[in-house]
Amino acid sequence: MLQDLDVQTVTLTPAASKAVQDILTERKLEGYALRVYVAGGGCGCSGVNFGMALDNNIQDVDTTFETNGVKLVVDQTSIDYLRGATIDFVNDPDHGAGFAVNSPNAKKESAHGEEGCCGGGGGSCSCNN
């Protein structure tokens, strides 16, 4: 059953919300949501990687909620990694513009279960539009 959360699991910053809304408007994707998911992990120091897509095919097992005017969708596997995450839109002169996910539940660990060379913290993702 489609599950709506009363408590925000993932927060979009105002900049990220505006970027998503601008993309939806530009591409005329009315009724679409931003799907955020675990795209991989264990990549050395980078921890868990996240992906994003604009999606209108929401499954019964997905968790959905709204933040800053944007509907978000997260699958069952990814929800535990994304609890408490913040998604921002950054425009870095060195790396370009894109989304960055900061999640406290995407631990960066070495193969021995210890914090890796990045010193713990959250995983991240840059997803250019």
Contacts in CASP RR format, 6 or more apart in sequence:
PFRMAT RR
TARGET T0000
AUTHOR 0000-0000-0000
METHOD contacts of the structure
MODEL  1
MLQDLDVQTVTLTPAASKAVQDILTERKLEGYALRVYVAGGGCGCSGVNF
GMALDNNIQDVDTTFETNGVKLVVDQTSIDYLRGATIDFVNDPDHGAGFA
VNSPNAKKESAHGEEGCCGGGGGSCSCNN
1 60 0 8 1.000
1 61 0 8 1.000
2 58 0 8 1.000
2 59 0 8 1.000
2 60 0 8 1.000
2 61 0 8 1.000
2 62 0 8 1.000
2 64 0 8 1.000
3 61 0 8 1.000
3 62 0 8 1.000
3 63 0 8 1.000
3 64 0 8 1.000
4 63 0 8 1.000
4 64 0 8 1.000
4 65 0 8 1.000
5 63 0 8 1.000
5 64 0 8 1.000
5 65 0 8 1.000
8 65 0 8 1.000
8 67 0 8 1.000
9 63 0 8 1.000
9 65 0 8 1.000
9 74 0 8 1.000
9 79 0 8 1.000
9 82 0 8 1.000
9 83 0 8 1.000
9 84 0 8 1.000
9 85 0 8 1.000
10 36 0 8 1.000
10 65 0 8 1.000
10 67 0 8 1.000
10 72 0 8 1.000
10 74 0 8 1.000
10 82 0 8 1.000
10 83 0 8 1.000
10 84 0 8 1.000
10 85 0 8 1.000
10 86 0 8 1.000
10 87 0 8 1.000
11 67 0 8 1.000
11 68 0 8 1.000
11 84 0 8 1.000
11 85 0 8 1.000
11 86 0 8 1.000
11 87 0 8 1.000
12 20 0 8 1.000
12 34 0 8 1.000
12 67 0 8 1.000
12 68 0 8 1.000
12 70 0 8 1.000
12 72 0 8 1.000
12 86 0 8 1.000
12 87 0 8 1.000
13 68 0 8 1.000
13 86 0 8 1.000
13 87 0 8 1.000
13 88 0 8 1.000
13 89 0 8 1.000
14 68 0 8 1.000
15 88 0 8 1.000
15 89 0 8 1.000
15 90 0 8 1.000
16 68 0 8 1.000
16 70 0 8 1.000
16 87 0 8 1.000
16 88 0 8 1.000
16 89 0 8 1.000
16 99 0 8 1.000
17 67 0 8 1.000
17 68 0 8 1.000
17 69 0 8 1.000
17 70 0 8 1.000
18 89 0 8 1.000
19 89 0 8 1.000
19 98 0 8 1.000
19 99 0 8 1.000
19 129 0 8 1.000
20 34 0 8 1.000
20 70 0 8 1.000
21 69 0 8 1.000
21 70 0 8 1.000
23 29 0 8 1.000
23 54 0 8 1.000
23 129 0 8 1.000
24 30 0 8 1.000
24 31 0 8 1.000
24 32 0 8 1.000
24 54 0 8 1.000
27 54 0 8 1.000
29 54 0 8 1.000
29 56 0 8 1.000
31 56 0 8 1.000
31 71 0 8 1.000
32 54 0 8 1.000
32 55 0 8 1.000
32 56 0 8 1.000
33 54 0 8 1.000
33 55 0 8 1.000
33 56 0 8 1.000
33 58 0 8 1.000
33 64 0 8 1.000
33 70 0 8 1.000
33 71 0 8 1.000
33 72 0 8 1.000
33 73 0 8 1.000
34 52 0 8 1.000
34 53 0 8 1.000
34 54 0 8 1.000
34 55 0 8 1.000
34 70 0 8 1.000
34 71 0 8 1.000
34 72 0 8 1.000
34 73 0 8 1.000
35 52 0 8 1.000
35 53 0 8 1.000
35 54 0 8 1.000
35 55 0 8 1.000
35 72 0 8 1.000
35 73 0 8 1.000
35 74 0 8 1.000
35 75 0 8 1.000
36 50 0 8 1.000
36 51 0 8 1.000
36 52 0 8 1.000
36 72 0 8 1.000
36 73 0 8 1.000
36 74 0 8 1.000
36 78 0 8 1.000
36 82 0 8 1.000
36 85 0 8 1.000
36 87 0 8 1.000
36 101 0 8 1.000
37 50 0 8 1.000
37 51 0 8 1.000
37 52 0 8 1.000
37 53 0 8 1.000
37 74 0 8 1.000
37 75 0 8 1.000
37 77 0 8 1.000
37 78 0 8 1.000
38 48 0 8 1.000
38 49 0 8 1.000
38 50 0 8 1.000
38 51 0 8 1.000
38 77 0 8 1.000
38 78 0 8 1.000
38 81 0 8 1.000
39 49 0 8 1.000
39 50 0 8 1.000
39 51 0 8 1.000
39 125 0 8 1.000
40 48 0 8 1.000
40 49 0 8 1.000
41 47 0 8 1.000
41 48 0 8 1.000
41 49 0 8 1.000
42 48 0 8 1.000
43 49 0 8 1.000
44 110 0 8 1.000
44 116 0 8 1.000
45 108 0 8 1.000
45 116 0 8 1.000
45 117 0 8 1.000
45 118 0 8 1.000
46 108 0 8 1.000
46 118 0 8 1.000
46 123 0 8 1.000
46 124 0 8 1.000
47 106 0 8 1.000
47 107 0 8 1.000
47 108 0 8 1.000
47 109 0 8 1.000
47 118 0 8 1.000
47 122 0 8 1.000
47 123 0 8 1.000
48 81 0 8 1.000
48 103 0 8 1.000
48 106 0 8 1.000
48 107 0 8 1.000
48 122 0 8 1.000
48 123 0 8 1.000
49 123 0 8 1.000
49 124 0 8 1.000
49 125 0 8 1.000
50 78 0 8 1.000
50 81 0 8 1.000
50 82 0 8 1.000
50 101 0 8 1.000
50 103 0 8 1.000
50 106 0 8 1.000
50 123 0 8 1.000
50 124 0 8 1.000
50 125 0 8 1.000
50 127 0 8 1.000
51 101 0 8 1.000
51 125 0 8 1.000
51 127 0 8 1.000
52 87 0 8 1.000
52 99 0 8 1.000
52 125 0 8 1.000
52 127 0 8 1.000
55 73 0 8 1.000
58 64 0 8 1.000
58 73 0 8 1.000
59 75 0 8 1.000
61 75 0 8 1.000
61 76 0 8 1.000
62 73 0 8 1.000
62 74 0 8 1.000
62 75 0 8 1.000
62 76 0 8 1.000
63 73 0 8 1.000
63 74 0 8 1.000
63 75 0 8 1.000
63 76 0 8 1.000
63 79 0 8 1.000
64 71 0 8 1.000
64 72 0 8 1.000
64 73 0 8 1.000
64 74 0 8 1.000
65 71 0 8 1.000
65 72 0 8 1.000
66 72 0 8 1.000
74 82 0 8 1.000
80 105 0 8 1.000
81 103 0 8 1.000
81 105 0 8 1.000
81 106 0 8 1.000
82 101 0 8 1.000
82 103 0 8 1.000
82 105 0 8 1.000
83 103 0 8 1.000
83 104 0 8 1.000
83 105 0 8 1.000
84 103 0 8 1.000
84 104 0 8 1.000
84 105 0 8 1.000
85 101 0 8 1.000
85 102 0 8 1.000
85 103 0 8 1.000
85 104 0 8 1.000
85 105 0 8 1.000
85 106 0 8 1.000
86 101 0 8 1.000
86 102 0 8 1.000
86 103 0 8 1.000
87 99 0 8 1.000
87 100 0 8 1.000
87 101 0 8 1.000
87 102 0 8 1.000
88 99 0 8 1.000
88 100 0 8 1.000
88 102 0 8 1.000
89 97 0 8 1.000
89 98 0 8 1.000
89 99 0 8 1.000
89 100 0 8 1.000
90 97 0 8 1.000
90 98 0 8 1.000
90 99 0 8 1.000
90 100 0 8 1.000
90 126 0 8 1.000
91 97 0 8 1.000
91 98 0 8 1.000
95 126 0 8 1.000
96 128 0 8 1.000
97 128 0 8 1.000
97 129 0 8 1.000
98 126 0 8 1.000
98 127 0 8 1.000
98 128 0 8 1.000
98 129 0 8 1.000
99 125 0 8 1.000
99 126 0 8 1.000
99 127 0 8 1.000
99 129 0 8 1.000
100 124 0 8 1.000
100 125 0 8 1.000
100 126 0 8 1.000
101 123 0 8 1.000
101 124 0 8 1.000
101 125 0 8 1.000
102 122 0 8 1.000
102 123 0 8 1.000
102 124 0 8 1.000
103 122 0 8 1.000
103 123 0 8 1.000
104 121 0 8 1.000
104 122 0 8 1.000
105 122 0 8 1.000
106 121 0 8 1.000
106 122 0 8 1.000
106 123 0 8 1.000
106 124 0 8 1.000
107 115 0 8 1.000
107 120 0 8 1.000
107 121 0 8 1.000
107 122 0 8 1.000
108 115 0 8 1.000
108 116 0 8 1.000
108 118 0 8 1.000
108 119 0 8 1.000
108 120 0 8 1.000
108 121 0 8 1.000
108 122 0 8 1.000
108 123 0 8 1.000
109 115 0 8 1.000
109 116 0 8 1.000
109 120 0 8 1.000
110 116 0 8 1.000
110 117 0 8 1.000
END
